[in-house]
Amino acid sequence: MAHRVTGVLIFFFLLVHVLDTALVRVSPHAYDSTIATYKTPLVNLMEYGLTAAILFHALNGLRVIAVDFWSKGPKYQKQMLWSVVGLWVVLMAGSFYPILQHTLSNWFGK
């Protein structure tokens, strides 16, 4: 279920990304205003959430491929799921500061 939810979230991000990029042709001022909105702490937190969704979707997709195409995949699917979750947690912990450094420096001083 989580794989489907992250897939839908990624789809909606891509839709918004295409629309806001297309805005530059319609009105450069509106585009600049939209991009300025993206530089807020809330959007920065959403970027971290997007990273979480993409990373989980990618890692779990590899697990699904292994379950489908490896003869022993169904036997080890539970262990592979926990491996995916563990790797995801480690990678998300490692990406915490690089993604949120601008927001954290604004909140806690430079």
Disulfide bonds with the S-S distance in Angstrom:
none
